[in-house]
């Protein structure tokens, strides 16, 4: 059966773009979350929407599920091929189809690297605002699947705020268009339903995005604090004052030590308990005054000093350190579990203290680097998964961290998605009625449950009302 499927796939995409040998499949057994892994039956690299449609139909004909994949930088296991599925890798769909500078929109294929779009439109005075930390590698298609955020989410919003229209291959192989270049379309917001659906509703093949004008002035500040709690209090003070910086990012001492010992070193003070990276942008006259106000708030919250980047090179060094933090964690242990939860900003100090206590109780090495401006925490646990006892503590601590965030009025994911990592925790924030409604929406797109199965929804029980099994389809998990 597998041999017949592989033959059918090779007939569509060519031998060179259909991977089926074990050594070829191994790199695709997981994404950036290494806690979970499963080998796919095959990996195909189609060149256009037509080939994706034909691949989907071939998978359907052979009764095999499929999953879209971008650059594999996701952190929730969303790109794993469950149930022996086929990975549809979209990296060859990497064209910027068109740019309309007057209307500030661009049409791109899903394999376009996030940072490449801003670089391409910079000569027009424009940029693409969503900026995940992995933006030098992650793709816009993957960003659409996860509704990715990034440091500048505070001012500019997540991916969903910048997507106007989509072209996608439905789970039956049909090609459809959703939304419009105006951002408005009659009827339900289907674009909004697809963005953040983690590849469970179809495979996006073209994206119309909103571009933003490059600000007249940008200033980046680095405030040095004795501890993370005082840095968090500074964030609360800044937001209460009415200021809305482009970014408010916190890096703790352990992360600073790892970064400064790596290729991402930027001269961050190793004796600091934490640093707060603040970026301001907008009209020059406004930004100049805002710099002084930020300095006042930081010093008032206990900052030792506040440095302002002297030029673009120093600004880039600050951001290289922040965005290279996860890579630098490789110096601490073989494996890294990057958590993702959101809490109200006012609860940051208390929640961080509890998160650290949880890690200490389990004897784990924890570091924190996070989007403080919108309360999006990223507790990082460095560990060795070859040690079963340590791995068990990592999993247990992960659940306790989520429970603590939810108890503080937060949610279980801010930008990494649910995938397989958090599917069993959905009941922490959603009722059975909520999940049934989500199942029905998914069934409207994918009644046979073949598009990225095993993701998002808990597997511990099933929804009778939304379960299409009685109609001869696969089950819809709840």
C-alpha positions in Angstrom: 0.0 0.0 0.0 2.8 2.4 0.9 4.7 1.5 -2.2 1.7 2.3 -4.4 1.2 5.6 -2.7 4.9 6.6 -3.1 4.7 5.7 -6.8 1.6 7.8 -7.2 3.3 10.8 -5.4 6.5 10.5 -7.5 4.4 10.6 -10.6 3.1 14.0 -9.5 6.2 15.7 -8.1 9.0 13.7 -9.6 11.5 11.3 -8.0 13.7 14.1 -6.7 10.9 15.7 -4.8 9.4 12.7 -3.1 11.3 11.4 -0.1 10.6 7.9 1.1 13.8 6.2 2.4 14.2 6.1 6.2 17.2 8.3 6.2 15.4 10.9 4.1 12.3 10.9 6.4 14.2 11.2 9.7 14.7 15.0 9.6 10.9 15.3 9.3 10.0 13.2 12.3 9.5 16.3 14.5 9.5 20.1 14.3 11.2 22.5 16.8 9.5 20.5 19.6 11.7 17.5 20.0 9.6 15.9 22.8 7.3 14.3 20.1 8.3 12.5 16.9 6.8 10.2 14.3 8.2 9.2 10.9 5.9 10.1 7.9 5.1 7.6 5.2 6.6 10.0 2.7 7.6 13.7 2.2 6.7 15.5 -1.0 7.9 18.9 -2.1 5.4 20.2 -4.7 6.2 23.2 -6.8 2.7 24.8 -7.0 -0.9 24.7 -5.9 -1.9 22.3 -8.7 0.7 19.7 -7.5 -0.5 20.1 -3.9 -4.1 19.5 -5.1 -3.0 16.3 -6.9 -1.0 15.1 -3.9 -4.0 15.6 -1.7 -6.2 13.6 -4.0 -3.6 10.8 -4.2 -3.4 10.6 -0.4 -7.2 10.5 -0.3 -7.3 7.7 -2.8 -4.9 5.6 -0.7 -6.6 6.4 2.6 -3.6 8.2 4.0 -3.8 11.5 6.0 -1.5 14.5 5.2 0.0 17.5 7.0 1.4 20.8 5.6 4.9 21.8 6.7 6.8 25.0 6.4 10.4 25.4 7.7 9.8 23.1 10.7 10.5 25.8 13.3 7.2 25.3 15.0 7.3 24.5 18.8 4.1 22.6 19.4 4.5 19.5 17.2 2.0 20.8 14.7 4.0 19.6 11.6 4.3 16.0 12.7 2.7 13.4 10.4 0.5 11.4 12.7 -1.0 8.0 11.8 1.6 7.4 9.1 0.6 10.5 7.1 2.4 12.3 4.3 4.2 15.5 4.9 3.5 18.2 2.2 6.5 20.4 2.4 5.9 23.9 0.9 9.4 25.3 0.7 9.5 25.3 -3.1 6.5 27.7 -3.2 8.7 30.6 -2.3 7.8 33.4 -4.7 6.7 36.9 -3.8 4.0 36.9 -6.5 3.3 40.7 -6.5 3.7 43.9 -4.4 1.3 46.8 -4.6 3.1 49.7 -2.8 0.3 52.1 -3.3 -2.2 49.9 -1.5 0.5 48.4 0.8 -0.2 44.8 0.1 1.8 41.8 -1.2 0.8 38.4 -2.5 3.2 35.7 -1.4 3.5 31.9 -1.6 3.7 30.0 1.8 7.4 29.1 1.4 8.5 32.8 1.5 10.8 33.3 4.5 9.4 35.9 6.9 12.4 38.2 7.0 12.8 38.0 3.2 9.5 39.8 2.6 10.6 42.8 4.6 13.9 42.9 2.9 12.3 42.8 -0.5 9.9 45.6 0.1 12.3 47.9 2.1 13.3 49.9 -1.0 9.6 50.9 -1.2 9.6 52.2 2.3 7.5 49.2 3.6 7.9 46.2 5.9 6.0 43.2 7.0 5.3 43.6 10.8 4.9 40.1 12.3 8.4 39.1 13.4 8.8 35.7 15.2 12.2 35.1 16.8 12.8 32.6 14.0 12.0 35.0 11.3 15.3 34.4 9.5 14.1 30.8 8.9 10.4 30.5 9.4 8.0 30.9 6.5 4.9 33.0 6.1 2.8 29.9 5.5 3.8 28.4 8.8 3.1 31.8 10.5 -0.4 31.7 9.1 -0.9 28.2 10.4 0.2 29.1 14.0 -0.9 32.8 13.9 2.6 33.6 14.9 3.5 36.7 16.9 6.9 38.0 17.9 8.5 40.9 19.8 6.5 43.6 17.9 3.1 42.0 18.6 2.5 44.6 21.3 2.1 47.4 18.8 1.4 45.7 15.5 -0.5 42.5 16.4 -0.1 38.9 15.4 -0.2 37.4 11.9 -4.0 37.5 11.7 -3.9 41.3 11.8 -1.9 41.3 8.6 -3.6 38.7 6.4 -6.2 39.9 4.0 -6.9 36.9 1.8 -5.9 33.3 1.2 -5.8 30.7 -1.5 -5.9 27.1 -0.2 -6.3 23.5 -1.2 -9.2 22.0 0.7 -8.9 18.5 2.2 -10.8 17.1 -0.8 -8.2 18.6 -3.3 -10.4 21.6 -4.4 -8.7 25.0 -4.7 -10.5 27.9 -3.1 -10.0 31.6 -2.4 -11.0 33.2 0.9 -11.2 36.9 1.7 -10.1 39.8 -0.6 -7.3 42.3 -1.0 -9.5 44.9 0.7 -9.6 42.8 3.8 -13.4 42.7 3.6 -15.7 39.9 2.4 -19.4 39.2 2.9 -20.3 36.4 5.2 -18.4 34.7 8.0 -14.7 35.5 8.4 -13.2 32.4 6.9 -9.8 33.9 6.6 -9.8 34.4 10.4 -10.9 30.8 10.9 -8.0 29.5 8.8 -5.3 31.7 10.4 -4.2 29.9 13.5 -6.0 26.6 12.6 -2.6 24.8 12.5 -3.0 23.2 9.1 -6.2 21.3 10.1 -8.5 23.0 7.7 -6.5 22.9 4.5 -3.2 23.7 2.9 -2.5 27.4 2.2 -0.9 28.0 -1.2 -1.0 31.8 -1.5 -1.4 34.7 1.0 -2.3 38.3 0.6 -0.7 40.3 3.4 -0.8 43.9 4.6 2.4 45.8 4.6 3.3 48.7 6.9 5.3 51.9 6.3 8.8 52.0 7.7 8.7 54.4 10.7 10.4 57.7 10.4 12.4 57.1 13.6 13.3 54.0 15.7 15.0 54.0 19.1 16.1 50.9 21.0 16.8 51.0 24.7 18.3 48.4 27.1 17.4 48.8 30.7 19.5 46.8 33.2 17.7 45.5 36.3 18.8 43.5 39.4 16.0 40.9 38.9 13.2 39.9 36.6 10.4 41.0 39.0 11.6 44.7 38.9 11.8 44.5 35.1 8.2 43.3 35.0 7.1 46.1 37.3 8.7 48.5 34.9 6.7 47.1 32.0 3.5 47.6 34.0 4.5 51.2 34.7 5.2 51.9 31.0 1.9 50.6 29.8 -0.1 52.3 32.6 1.4 55.6 31.5 -0.3 55.3 28.1 2.9 54.6 26.1 2.7 51.8 23.5 6.2 50.8 22.5 6.8 48.6 19.5 8.3 46.0 21.7 9.0 45.3 25.4 11.1 42.2 25.8 12.7 40.7 29.0 15.7 38.4 29.2 16.8 36.9 32.5 20.3 36.3 33.9 20.6 32.6 32.9 19.6 33.5 29.3 22.1 36.5 29.3 24.9 34.1 30.4 24.1 31.6 27.6 23.8 34.4 25.0 27.1 36.1 26.0 28.9 32.8 25.7 27.6 32.2 22.2 27.9 33.6 18.7 25.0 35.9 19.6 27.0 37.8 22.2 26.1 41.5 22.3 27.8 42.8 25.4 24.8 42.3 27.7 25.9 42.8 31.3 26.5 39.4 32.8 25.9 40.6 36.4 22.3 41.8 35.6 19.4 39.9 37.0 17.5 40.8 33.8 17.4 43.3 31.0 14.4 44.9 29.4 14.7 45.6 25.7 12.4 48.5 24.6 11.9 49.6 21.0 10.0 52.8 20.1 9.1 53.8 16.6 7.0 56.5 14.9 7.4 60.2 14.1 10.8 61.5 15.2 9.5 64.3 17.4 7.3 61.9 19.4 9.9 59.2 19.7 12.5 61.5 21.2 10.2 62.5 24.1 9.2 58.8 24.6 12.8 57.8 25.1 13.1 60.0 28.2 9.7 58.8 29.5 10.9 55.2 29.2 14.1 56.0 31.0 12.1 57.6 33.9 9.8 54.5 34.2 12.7 52.1 34.2 14.8 53.9 36.7 11.7 54.4 38.9 11.2 50.6 38.9 14.8 50.0 40.1 16.8 49.8 36.9 20.6 50.2 37.4 20.9 52.1 34.1 19.3 52.6 30.8 21.3 52.5 27.6 20.1 53.8 24.2 21.5 52.1 21.1 23.9 54.6 19.5 23.3 53.5 16.0 21.7 50.8 13.8 24.7 48.4 14.3 24.2 48.5 18.1 20.4 48.1 17.7 21.0 45.0 15.6 23.3 43.6 18.2 20.7 44.0 20.9 18.1 42.2 18.8 20.5 39.5 17.7 21.0 38.7 21.3 17.3 38.6 21.9 16.4 36.6 18.9 19.3 34.2 19.2 18.5 33.4 22.8 16.8 30.1 22.0 19.7 29.0 19.9 22.1 29.9 22.6 20.3 27.6 25.0 22.0 24.7 23.3 25.0 25.5 25.4 23.1 24.6 28.6 21.8 21.1 27.7 21.1 18.8 24.8 17.3 19.5 24.7 15.1 22.5 25.2 11.4 22.8 26.0 10.2 26.3 25.0 6.9 26.9 26.8 4.3 29.4 25.7 1.5 30.9 27.8 0.0 34.3 28.3 -1.0 36.0 31.5 -2.3 39.5 32.3 0.6 41.9 32.5 -0.2 42.9 36.1 0.2 39.2 37.1 3.7 38.8 35.5 5.8 39.3 38.7 3.7 36.8 40.7 3.4 34.2 37.9 7.2 34.3 37.2 8.0 33.7 40.8 5.6 30.7 40.8 7.1 29.4 37.5 10.6 29.5 39.0 9.3 27.8 42.1 7.8 25.0 40.0 11.2 24.5 38.2 13.1 24.4 41.5 10.7 21.9 43.0 11.3 19.6 40.1 15.1 20.2 40.1 15.0 21.7 36.6 17.2 24.3 34.9 14.9 27.2 33.9 15.5 30.4 32.0 13.1 33.1 30.9 13.0 35.2 27.7 9.6 36.6 26.8 7.3 39.2 25.2 6.6 41.1 28.4 4.6 43.8 26.7 1.7 41.4 26.0 2.3 39.0 28.9 3.5 36.2 26.6 5.8 34.0 28.7 8.4 31.7 27.3 9.8 29.6 30.3 12.6 27.5 28.8 13.5 24.2 30.4 17.0 22.9 29.5 17.2 19.1 29.9 18.4 15.8 28.6 15.6 13.6 27.2 17.8 10.5 27.4 17.2 10.6 31.2 13.6 9.2 31.7 13.4 10.6 35.2 14.3 14.1 34.1 12.0 13.9 31.1 9.1 13.0 33.5 9.9 16.0 35.6 9.9 18.3 32.5 6.4 17.1 31.4 5.0 17.4 35.0 6.5 20.9 35.4 5.1 21.9 32.0 1.6 21.1 33.1 2.0 22.9 36.4 3.3 26.0 34.6 0.2 26.0 32.4 -2.1 25.5 35.3 -0.5 28.4 37.1 -0.9 30.7 34.1 -4.5 29.8 33.7 -5.2 30.3 37.4 -3.9 33.8 37.0 -6.4 34.5 34.2 -4.2 33.5 31.3 -4.3 31.1 28.4 -2.2 28.1 27.4 -0.7 29.5 24.2 0.2 32.9 22.8 1.8 32.2 19.5 3.2 28.6 19.4 -0.1 26.9 18.9 -1.5 23.7 20.5 -0.4 21.0 18.2 0.3 17.7 20.0 2.0 19.5 22.9 -1.0 21.1 24.5 -4.0 19.3 23.1 -4.7 17.5 26.3 -4.7 20.8 28.2 -7.4 22.5 26.1 -9.9 21.6 28.8 -8.1 24.0 31.1 -9.4 26.9 29.2 -12.3 25.6 27.1 -15.6 23.9 28.1 -16.9 20.8 26.3 -19.4 23.1 24.4 -16.5 25.3 23.2 -14.6 22.2 21.9 -17.7 20.8 20.2 -18.2 24.1 18.3 -14.5 24.0 17.2 -15.0 20.3 16.1 -18.0 21.3 14.0 -16.1 24.1 12.3 -13.3 21.7 11.5 -15.7 19.1 10.2 -17.2 21.7 7.9 -13.8 22.0 6.2 -12.5 18.4 6.7 -15.4 16.0 7.4 -13.1 13.0 6.9 -10.5 14.2 9.4 -7.6 13.6 7.1 -5.9 17.0 7.2 -3.3 17.1 10.0 -5.2 14.7 12.3 -4.3 14.3 16.0 -3.7 18.0 16.6 -5.3 20.7 18.7 -8.2 18.7 20.2 -7.9 16.4 23.2 -7.9 12.6 22.5 -9.3 11.5 25.8 -12.9 11.6 24.7 -15.0 12.3 21.6 -17.8 14.6 20.8 -20.9 12.7 19.8 -22.7 15.7 18.3 -19.8 16.7 16.2 -18.6 13.2 15.4 -19.3 12.4 11.7 -18.4 8.7 12.2 -22.1 7.7 11.9 -22.0 9.2 8.4 -19.1 6.9 7.5 -16.3 9.4 8.2 -13.4 9.3 10.6 -14.0 10.4 14.2 -13.5 14.0 15.3 -11.6 14.0 18.5 -12.6 16.1 21.5 
